[in-house]
Amino acid sequence: MQIKRKNKGFVISDFSIVQKYKYKSYSRNDEEVRTYNVNGKKHPSVTTILSATQSKEKMKSLEQWRKRVGQEQATRITIDAARRGTEMHLVLEKYCQAKPYLNITPQGNQSRLMAHRIVENLGKLKEVWGSEVNLMYEDYCPSLYPDPKKMAWAGMTDLVGLYDDKPTIIDFKQSNKLKREDWIEDYYYQIAAYSIAHKAYYGEITQGLICICTKDFVYQQFIMDEKKLLEYENKWFDRAYEYYKKLSTSSPKV
């Protein structure tokens, strides 16, 4: 895979854009919690469910970090990382849609170089079926609700396509530093949630790929083979059930 200058921007080559599926789009709400509008209903986002079901250990660790660096500095680091990640995702989105893109601001330059570092390691990507793909899942859960209501979720994954000849969901991540595998379990849960949704409404997924680039341009990747994907799909259902149980007990009785 090569990065080439085209017109007033850059593009990448050596892959095919294939309209294998007709993906639907859902609008997003960023109110108190993030939701997606699906058929007249608000489905919680994958990240909303993960945030609401965080372990006490993880919440404690995050709070200790904020205290250690100071609340103001922690907020600044979080905002900077979010902006950097948003721009890096935009670069990769444009490239994967074969659209030239260039942002020459200091932040744009850094994010573009981070994106290029990821592209340099995507040589096994042969087909792009969709970029910034909306996915949703819903299922009846009579054990949780007397109605019954539906357990559901929605979200947006960065890329779906053929990687190393396997149907793959790919997520791009930025980081301030290198990650240990035990720090990225939520990334596995995200891939699993998207995989379940894709299998239910579109087609088979047999692999997940998490591509990470640090702000210092160091690349990491974590591959979920089919066995690991199935493991985390089962774990994701547990997380989703936990979320809806909490929701049912906190909702006012009518």
C-alpha positions as CSV (number, residue, x, y, z in Angstrom):
1,M,0.0,0.0,0.0
2,Q,1.4,3.4,-1.1
3,I,0.7,7.0,-0.1
4,K,0.7,9.3,-3.1
5,R,0.3,13.0,-3.6
6,K,-2.7,13.8,-5.7
7,N,-3.9,17.3,-6.6
8,K,-3.8,19.2,-3.2
9,G,-3.8,16.2,-1.0
10,F,-2.7,12.6,-0.4
11,V,-4.4,9.3,-1.3
12,I,-3.5,5.7,-0.8
13,S,-3.3,3.0,-3.5
14,D,-3.3,-0.8,-3.9
15,F,-6.7,-1.6,-2.5
16,S,-10.2,-1.8,-4.0
17,I,-13.4,-0.1,-2.9
18,V,-16.1,-2.8,-3.2
19,Q,-19.8,-2.1,-2.4
20,K,-20.3,-5.5,-1.0
21,Y,-23.1,-4.4,1.4
22,K,-25.5,-1.5,1.4
23,Y,-24.8,-0.1,4.8
24,K,-27.5,2.0,6.5
25,S,-26.7,5.3,8.2
26,Y,-28.0,6.5,11.6
27,S,-27.8,10.0,13.1
28,R,-26.1,10.4,16.5
29,N,-27.2,12.2,19.6
30,D,-24.5,13.5,22.0
31,E,-26.7,14.5,24.9
32,E,-26.2,13.1,28.5
33,V,-25.2,9.8,26.9
34,R,-24.4,9.0,23.3
35,T,-27.2,7.3,21.4
36,Y,-28.1,6.6,17.7
37,N,-31.5,7.1,16.1
38,V,-32.6,3.8,14.7
39,N,-36.1,3.4,13.3
40,G,-37.5,6.0,15.6
41,K,-35.8,4.7,18.7
42,K,-32.6,5.8,20.5
43,H,-30.2,3.0,20.8
44,P,-27.3,3.4,23.3
45,S,-23.9,3.5,21.7
46,V,-21.3,0.8,22.2
47,T,-19.1,3.3,24.1
48,T,-22.1,4.3,26.3
49,I,-22.6,0.7,27.4
50,L,-18.9,0.2,28.0
51,S,-18.7,3.4,30.1
52,A,-21.8,2.5,32.2
53,T,-20.4,-1.0,32.9
54,Q,-16.8,-0.2,33.8
55,S,-15.3,-2.1,36.6
56,K,-14.7,-0.4,39.9
57,E,-11.0,-1.1,39.5
58,K,-10.9,0.8,36.1
59,M,-12.9,3.7,37.5
60,K,-10.5,3.9,40.5
61,S,-7.5,3.8,38.3
62,L,-8.8,6.6,36.1
63,E,-9.6,8.8,39.1
64,Q,-6.1,8.1,40.6
65,W,-4.5,9.2,37.3
66,R,-6.5,12.5,37.3
67,K,-5.5,13.2,40.9
68,R,-1.8,12.4,40.1
69,V,-1.5,14.7,37.1
70,G,-4.1,17.3,38.4
71,Q,-7.6,17.8,37.2
72,E,-6.8,20.7,34.9
73,Q,-3.9,18.9,33.2
74,A,-5.9,15.7,32.9
75,T,-8.7,17.5,31.1
76,R,-6.2,19.2,28.8
77,I,-4.6,15.8,27.9
78,T,-8.0,14.3,27.3
79,I,-9.1,17.1,25.0
80,D,-5.8,17.2,23.1
81,A,-6.0,13.4,22.5
82,A,-9.6,13.6,21.4
83,R,-8.8,16.4,18.8
84,R,-5.8,14.5,17.6
85,G,-7.8,11.3,17.2
86,T,-10.7,13.0,15.4
87,E,-8.3,14.5,12.8
88,M,-6.4,11.2,12.4
89,H,-9.7,9.4,11.8
90,L,-10.7,12.0,9.2
91,V,-7.4,11.5,7.3
92,L,-7.9,7.7,7.3
93,E,-11.6,8.0,6.3
94,K,-10.8,10.2,3.3
95,Y,-7.9,7.9,2.2
96,C,-10.0,4.8,2.5
97,Q,-12.7,6.5,0.4
98,A,-10.0,7.4,-2.2
99,K,-10.5,11.1,-1.6
100,P,-7.5,13.4,-1.5
101,Y,-7.1,15.2,1.9
102,L,-4.6,17.6,3.4
103,N,-4.7,19.7,6.6
104,I,-1.5,21.8,7.0
105,T,-2.2,23.1,10.5
106,P,0.3,21.8,13.2
107,Q,-2.4,19.4,14.6
108,G,-3.2,18.4,11.0
109,N,0.4,17.6,10.2
110,Q,0.8,15.5,13.3
111,S,-2.4,13.6,12.8
112,R,-1.6,13.0,9.1
113,L,1.8,11.5,10.0
114,M,0.1,9.3,12.5
115,A,-2.4,8.2,9.9
116,H,0.4,7.5,7.4
117,R,2.2,5.3,10.0
118,I,-1.0,3.2,10.2
119,V,-1.3,3.1,6.4
120,E,2.2,1.8,6.1
121,N,1.1,-1.2,8.1
122,L,-2.1,-2.0,6.2
123,G,-0.4,-3.8,3.3
124,K,-2.7,-6.8,3.8
125,L,-5.9,-4.7,3.2
126,K,-7.2,-5.7,-0.2
127,E,-10.8,-4.5,-0.2
128,V,-12.7,-1.7,1.6
129,W,-16.4,-2.5,1.9
130,G,-17.2,0.5,4.0
131,S,-15.6,3.4,5.9
132,E,-17.1,5.0,9.0
133,V,-19.8,2.2,9.0
134,N,-22.9,2.5,11.1
135,L,-23.9,-0.8,12.7
136,M,-26.8,-1.6,15.1
137,Y,-28.2,-4.7,16.8
138,E,-31.4,-5.3,18.7
139,D,-32.9,-8.4,20.3
140,Y,-35.8,-9.1,22.6
141,C,-34.9,-9.7,26.3
142,P,-38.1,-10.9,28.1
143,S,-36.0,-12.0,31.1
144,L,-35.1,-8.4,31.7
145,Y,-38.4,-6.6,31.1
146,P,-42.0,-7.7,31.6
147,D,-43.0,-5.8,28.4
148,P,-40.7,-7.2,26.9
149,K,-38.5,-4.4,25.6
150,K,-35.5,-4.7,23.3
151,M,-31.8,-4.9,24.2
152,A,-30.1,-2.9,21.6
153,W,-26.9,-1.0,20.7
154,A,-25.5,1.0,17.8
155,G,-22.2,2.6,16.8
156,M,-19.7,3.4,14.1
157,T,-16.7,1.3,13.2
158,D,-13.8,2.7,11.2
159,L,-13.5,0.2,8.5
160,V,-15.0,-3.1,7.2
161,G,-13.2,-5.0,4.5
162,L,-11.0,-7.8,3.4
163,Y,-7.7,-7.9,5.4
164,D,-5.3,-10.9,4.9
165,D,-8.2,-12.5,2.9
166,K,-10.5,-12.5,5.9
167,P,-13.7,-10.4,6.5
168,T,-12.4,-8.0,9.1
169,I,-13.6,-5.1,11.2
170,I,-10.8,-2.6,11.7
171,D,-10.6,0.2,14.4
172,F,-8.1,3.0,14.3
173,K,-6.8,4.3,17.6
174,Q,-4.4,7.1,18.7
175,S,-2.5,7.0,22.0
176,N,-0.2,9.1,24.1
177,K,2.0,6.0,24.7
178,L,2.4,2.3,23.8
179,K,-0.4,0.1,25.1
180,R,-0.2,-3.2,27.0
181,E,-2.8,-5.7,25.9
182,D,-4.5,-5.7,29.3
183,W,-5.1,-1.9,28.8
184,I,-7.1,-2.4,25.6
185,E,-9.8,-4.8,26.5
186,D,-12.5,-2.3,25.8
187,Y,-11.2,-2.2,22.2
188,Y,-11.9,-5.9,22.0
189,Y,-15.4,-5.4,23.3
190,Q,-16.0,-2.7,20.7
191,I,-14.9,-4.9,17.8
192,A,-17.1,-7.8,19.2
193,A,-20.2,-5.5,19.4
194,Y,-19.7,-4.4,15.8
195,S,-19.0,-8.0,14.7
196,I,-22.3,-9.3,16.2
197,A,-24.2,-6.5,14.5
198,H,-22.5,-7.0,11.1
199,K,-23.2,-10.8,11.2
200,A,-26.8,-10.2,12.1
201,Y,-27.7,-7.8,9.4
202,Y,-25.0,-8.0,6.7
203,G,-22.5,-10.8,6.6
204,E,-19.8,-12.9,8.2
205,I,-16.9,-11.3,10.1
206,T,-14.0,-13.6,11.1
207,Q,-11.4,-11.2,12.3
208,G,-10.8,-8.0,14.2
209,L,-7.9,-5.6,13.8
210,I,-7.0,-2.7,16.1
211,C,-4.4,-0.3,14.7
212,I,-2.8,2.1,17.2
213,C,-0.4,4.9,16.6
214,T,1.1,7.0,19.4
215,K,1.6,10.7,19.2
216,D,5.3,9.9,18.7
217,F,4.5,7.8,15.6
218,V,5.1,4.4,17.1
219,Y,2.7,1.8,15.6
220,Q,1.0,-1.2,17.3
221,Q,-1.6,-3.6,16.2
222,F,-3.7,-6.3,17.9
223,I,-5.4,-9.0,15.9
224,M,-8.5,-10.8,17.1
225,D,-8.7,-14.2,15.4
226,E,-12.0,-16.0,15.0
227,K,-11.6,-17.7,18.4
228,K,-10.9,-14.5,20.3
229,L,-13.7,-12.7,18.4
230,L,-16.2,-15.3,19.5
231,E,-14.9,-15.1,23.1
232,Y,-15.4,-11.4,23.2
233,E,-18.8,-11.6,21.5
234,N,-20.0,-13.7,24.4
235,K,-18.4,-11.4,26.9
236,W,-20.0,-8.4,25.1
237,F,-23.5,-9.9,25.6
238,D,-22.7,-10.1,29.3
239,R,-21.8,-6.4,29.4
240,A,-24.9,-5.4,27.4
241,Y,-27.1,-7.5,29.7
242,E,-25.5,-5.8,32.7
243,Y,-26.2,-2.3,31.2
244,Y,-29.9,-3.1,30.6
245,K,-30.3,-4.6,34.0
246,K,-29.0,-1.4,35.6
247,L,-31.3,0.6,33.3
248,S,-34.3,-1.5,34.3
249,T,-33.6,-1.1,38.1
250,S,-32.9,2.6,37.8
251,S,-36.0,3.4,35.6
252,P,-39.0,4.8,37.5
253,K,-41.9,2.4,37.9
254,V,-45.1,3.4,36.1
